[in-house]
Amino acid sequence: MTKPIKKLAVLGSTGSIGRQVLDIVQTFPERFTVTALAGGSDAGLLSNQLRQFKPKFAYFAGNVDMPATVKSLSMEEIAAEPEIDMVVVATSGRAGLNPTLAAIRAGKQIALANKEVLVMAGAIVMAEAQAKHIQILPIDSEHSAIFQCLKGEPNEIDKIILTASGGPFIDYSESMMANVSVDEALKHPTWKMGKKVTIDSATLMNKGLEAIEAGWLFSMPLDRIEVTIHRQSIVHSLVEFVDGSVKAQLSMPDMRVAIQYALSYPERLANSSFPRLELAKTKSLTFERIDYSSFPCLKLAINAGKSGGTYPAVLCAADEVVVDLFLQKRVRFTQIAEIVEKTLSLHHSTDKPTLADIMQADKWARDTALSILSKVS
């Protein structure tokens, strides 16, 4: 029986994840089609994507040459568009939150690559998803790994173990960290990602955000989520059950594997372009404890997640601002953690925040982080 073609909206189509989503679509034109695209700052790339995939709807924050056949909509309008079957949220930062909620309210399938959506507003997003019986399919390799490990298992989990490559600075001393350049921070040893995520991976903030996200996706308290260093990036995460059994999901470090599984779930599609794992060539898989003193951003994220309220939203907003400043070479690498920590220390959290509370905390954190920078510059 022929499967119907799934109509996709790709939010963040010009970013690293978005481009890889479109690579999967090209590989399986009989299974997926692009009905809507939303691009970031790269107008030229979005123009090329519009010509190639010929979507009916599109969004771009700036000026882009839209073909006459393409209707311009906001990302929220795209997410709720009746013709769309699945919304792929591949934006970064707070930009993904409102479109994700719009997609849930419209009853769409959601493939989520944006960590901040659940870090900022996990309680609100998951409550609405459960009320609408929407399953959020994770695209991050770590969360996809957990999702796959739990398939067919009853709810008898003891803990979740997230793996982290450690980034480019896992063996750096404190003095070496102080002199890290932007170019060095953007050279991730195993993954090819967008600039923001790559810097977050270098500070291990990314892993802290993933821990918070995993807590919401899999209803797991943060004190039962561990992070371990796994330099090879082949074991993408593990689940330990109450009887001591541990399941792991392994594959070569290629984001398209997790992306394709989210798009095709519950099926697995054969894709000859994916690199295959050869255990004999791998030789060894190593795991190490994390030195939290070397990666304060990870500890800040875990503590913000445990504190709850509007602390996670402040964490995300401050980090987004300071990482951008680092990419502009306006702050040092070590100042990322310093400014985020100071911003969190000044915040008065709101318990059980509404969406308005979260957005207000987001704005406050952005303004406060910039204010702190002006005082230390």
C-alpha positions in Angstrom: 0.0 0.0 0.0 1.4 3.4 -1.0 2.1 5.7 1.8 0.7 9.3 1.5 3.3 12.0 1.0 3.9 13.9 4.2 3.6 17.7 3.8 6.3 19.4 5.8 6.8 22.9 7.2 10.5 23.5 7.9 11.1 26.3 10.3 14.7 27.3 10.2 15.3 25.9 6.8 18.6 27.9 6.2 20.2 26.6 9.4 22.3 23.4 9.8 19.3 21.2 10.8 17.0 22.7 8.3 19.4 22.1 5.4 19.8 18.4 6.5 16.0 18.1 6.7 15.8 19.2 3.1 18.5 16.7 2.2 16.3 13.9 3.6 13.3 15.3 1.6 15.4 15.2 -1.6 16.3 11.5 -0.9 12.7 10.5 -0.4 10.5 12.6 -2.7 7.9 9.9 -2.7 7.5 10.2 1.1 8.0 13.9 1.9 7.3 17.2 0.2 8.0 20.8 1.4 4.8 22.9 1.8 6.4 25.7 3.8 9.8 27.2 4.5 10.9 29.7 7.1 14.5 31.0 6.8 16.8 32.9 9.1 19.3 35.5 8.1 20.5 34.0 4.8 18.2 35.5 2.2 20.3 34.1 -0.7 20.0 30.5 0.5 16.3 30.8 1.2 15.7 32.2 -2.3 17.5 29.1 -3.7 15.4 26.8 -1.5 12.2 28.5 -2.6 13.1 27.9 -6.2 14.2 24.3 -5.6 11.4 23.1 -3.4 8.5 25.3 -4.6 6.6 25.6 -1.3 3.2 27.2 -1.1 4.1 29.3 2.0 7.2 31.0 3.3 8.5 33.3 6.0 11.6 35.5 6.1 12.3 38.2 8.7 14.1 40.5 6.2 13.8 41.1 2.5 13.8 38.1 0.1 12.7 37.7 -3.5 9.5 35.6 -3.0 8.2 33.9 -6.2 4.7 34.9 -7.1 3.4 31.4 -6.3 4.6 31.6 -2.7 2.4 33.2 0.0 4.1 35.0 2.8 3.0 34.0 6.3 4.3 34.3 9.8 5.9 31.3 11.4 2.8 30.9 13.7 0.5 31.0 10.6 2.7 28.4 8.8 2.6 26.1 11.9 -1.2 26.2 11.9 -1.7 26.0 8.2 -4.3 23.2 7.5 -2.4 21.8 4.5 0.7 20.9 6.6 1.1 17.5 8.3 4.3 18.0 10.2 6.0 21.1 11.5 9.8 20.7 11.9 11.0 23.3 14.4 14.7 23.8 13.6 15.0 27.4 14.6 17.3 28.4 17.4 16.5 30.3 20.6 13.1 31.7 21.6 12.0 32.0 17.9 10.7 28.4 18.1 8.4 28.8 21.1 5.3 30.4 19.6 5.3 28.4 16.4 5.6 25.2 18.4 2.5 26.2 20.5 0.7 27.1 17.3 1.4 23.7 15.8 0.3 21.9 18.9 -3.0 23.9 19.0 -3.6 23.1 15.3 -3.0 19.4 16.0 0.1 19.0 13.9 2.9 16.4 14.2 6.0 18.1 15.6 9.6 17.2 15.0 11.6 19.3 17.5 15.2 20.4 17.2 14.9 23.6 19.2 16.0 22.9 22.8 14.9 26.3 24.1 11.2 25.6 23.4 11.1 23.1 26.3 13.8 24.7 28.4 11.9 28.0 28.5 8.3 26.7 28.7 8.4 22.9 29.2 5.4 22.8 31.5 3.2 24.9 29.2 4.3 23.1 26.0 4.0 19.6 27.4 0.6 20.3 29.0 -0.8 21.5 25.7 0.7 18.6 23.8 -0.8 16.1 26.2 -4.2 17.8 26.0 -4.2 17.6 22.2 -2.6 14.1 22.2 0.4 15.4 20.2 3.6 13.4 20.4 6.7 15.6 20.1 9.3 13.7 18.1 12.9 14.7 19.1 15.5 15.5 16.5 18.5 16.0 18.7 20.6 12.8 18.5 20.6 12.4 22.3 16.9 12.7 22.7 16.3 10.6 19.6 18.5 7.9 21.2 16.5 8.0 24.5 13.2 7.9 22.5 14.4 4.8 20.6 15.7 3.1 23.7 12.3 3.5 25.4 10.3 2.2 22.5 8.3 -0.9 23.6 9.5 -0.5 27.2 7.1 0.0 30.2 7.7 3.0 32.5 10.4 1.3 34.6 13.3 3.7 34.1 15.9 4.3 36.8 17.9 7.0 35.0 18.8 8.6 31.7 22.4 9.1 30.7 23.2 11.8 28.2 26.5 11.6 26.4 28.6 14.6 25.5 31.7 14.6 23.3 33.2 17.3 25.5 33.7 19.7 22.7 37.1 21.1 21.6 38.2 22.1 25.1 37.7 19.0 27.2 41.4 18.8 27.9 42.0 22.6 28.4 43.2 24.1 31.6 41.5 27.1 33.2 44.3 29.4 31.9 43.9 28.0 28.3 40.1 28.5 28.4 40.7 32.2 29.1 42.4 32.6 25.7 40.1 30.6 23.5 39.3 32.3 20.2 36.0 32.2 18.3 37.6 30.1 15.5 38.8 27.6 18.0 35.4 27.4 19.7 33.7 26.8 16.3 35.9 23.7 15.6 33.8 20.9 17.1 35.6 17.6 17.0 32.7 15.4 15.8 29.6 17.4 14.8 28.8 20.0 12.2 26.3 22.4 13.6 25.2 26.0 13.5 27.4 28.6 15.3 25.2 29.1 18.4 24.9 25.3 19.1 28.6 24.8 18.4 29.5 27.5 21.0 27.0 26.0 23.5 28.7 22.6 22.9 32.1 24.1 23.6 30.9 25.5 27.0 28.7 22.4 27.6 25.7 24.7 28.1 24.2 22.7 25.3 24.3 19.5 27.4 22.6 21.3 30.3 19.8 22.5 28.0 19.5 18.9 26.7 19.2 17.6 30.3 16.3 20.0 31.0 14.7 19.1 27.7 15.0 15.4 28.4 13.3 15.9 31.7 10.2 17.4 30.0 10.2 14.9 27.1 10.5 11.8 29.2 8.9 13.0 32.5 12.2 12.5 34.4 13.5 14.6 37.3 16.8 16.2 36.7 18.5 14.3 39.6 17.9 11.1 37.6 19.5 12.5 34.5 23.3 12.1 34.2 25.8 13.5 31.7 29.0 11.6 30.8 31.8 12.4 28.4 31.9 10.1 25.4 34.5 11.5 23.0 33.7 9.2 20.1 30.0 10.5 19.8 28.9 7.0 18.7 26.8 6.1 21.8 24.2 8.9 21.6 22.6 8.3 25.0 21.6 5.5 27.3 18.7 4.5 29.5 19.2 2.5 32.7 16.2 0.5 33.9 15.2 -0.5 37.5 16.7 -4.0 37.1 20.1 -2.6 36.2 19.8 -3.3 32.5 21.1 -0.5 30.2 20.1 0.2 26.7 22.1 2.4 24.3 21.6 3.7 20.8 24.6 3.7 18.6 25.4 5.2 15.2 28.0 7.3 13.4 27.8 11.0 14.3 25.5 12.2 11.5 22.5 14.3 12.5 20.5 13.0 9.4 20.0 9.7 11.2 18.0 11.3 14.0 16.3 13.7 11.6 15.1 11.0 9.3 13.8 8.9 12.1 11.7 11.8 13.4 10.3 12.5 9.9 9.5 8.8 9.1 8.5 7.6 12.6 7.4 4.9 13.4 9.1 3.6 10.2 12.8 3.3 9.5 13.8 4.1 5.9 16.8 2.6 4.2 19.3 5.4 3.3 22.5 4.4 1.6 24.0 7.8 2.1 24.3 7.3 5.9 27.7 6.3 7.2 27.6 2.8 8.8 29.1 1.9 12.1 31.9 -0.7 11.9 32.7 -1.8 15.4 36.0 -3.4 14.5 37.3 0.0 13.2 35.9 1.8 16.2 38.2 -0.2 18.5 37.1 1.5 21.8 34.2 3.4 23.3 35.3 5.5 26.3 33.2 7.2 29.1 34.5 9.8 31.6 33.1 11.8 34.5 32.7 15.5 33.9 34.7 18.1 35.7 32.0 20.7 36.4 34.5 23.3 37.6 35.9 23.4 34.0 32.5 23.8 32.5 30.4 26.1 34.7 27.7 26.6 32.1 26.7 23.0 32.5 26.2 23.4 36.3 24.4 26.7 35.7 21.9 25.0 33.4 21.3 22.0 35.7 20.7 24.4 38.7 18.4 26.6 36.7 16.4 23.5 35.6 16.1 22.3 39.2 15.1 25.8 40.4 12.4 26.0 37.7 10.0 28.9 37.4 11.4 31.5 35.1 15.1 30.6 35.7 15.4 28.4 32.6 14.0 31.2 30.4 16.5 33.6 31.9 19.3 31.0 31.3 18.4 30.6 27.6 18.0 34.4 27.0 21.2 35.4 28.7 23.1 32.6 27.0 21.8 33.6 23.6 22.8 37.2 24.1 26.3 36.4 25.4 27.1 33.7 22.8 26.3 36.3 20.1 28.6 38.8 21.8 31.3 36.2 21.9 30.9 35.5 18.2 31.2 39.2 17.6 34.5 39.0 19.7 33.1 41.5 22.3 33.5 39.1 25.3 36.0 36.4 26.2 35.0 32.7 26.1 35.1 32.5 29.9 32.8 35.5 30.2 29.9 33.6 28.8 29.5 31.7 32.0 30.3 34.7 34.1 27.6 37.0 32.6 25.0 34.2 32.5 25.7 33.4 36.2 25.4 37.1 37.2 22.2 37.5 35.2 20.7 34.4 37.0 21.8 35.7 40.4 19.9 39.0 39.9 16.7 37.3 38.8 13.6 37.0 41.0 11.8 34.0 39.6 8.1 33.5 39.1 6.7 30.1 40.1 4.4 28.4 37.7 4.9 31.1 35.1 2.4 31.9 32.3 3.6 32.4 28.7 3.5 36.2 29.3 5.7 35.7 32.4 8.2 33.7 30.4 8.5 36.3 27.6 8.9 39.0 30.2 11.7 37.1 31.9 13.3 36.6 28.5 13.3 40.3 27.8 14.5 41.1 31.3 17.4 38.6 30.9 18.5 40.0 27.6 18.5 43.6 28.9 20.3 42.6 32.1 23.0 40.6 30.3 23.8 43.6 28.1 23.8 45.9 31.2 26.3 43.6 32.9 28.5 43.6 29.9 28.5 47.4 29.8 29.7 47.5 33.4 32.6 45.0 32.9 33.7 46.3 29.5 
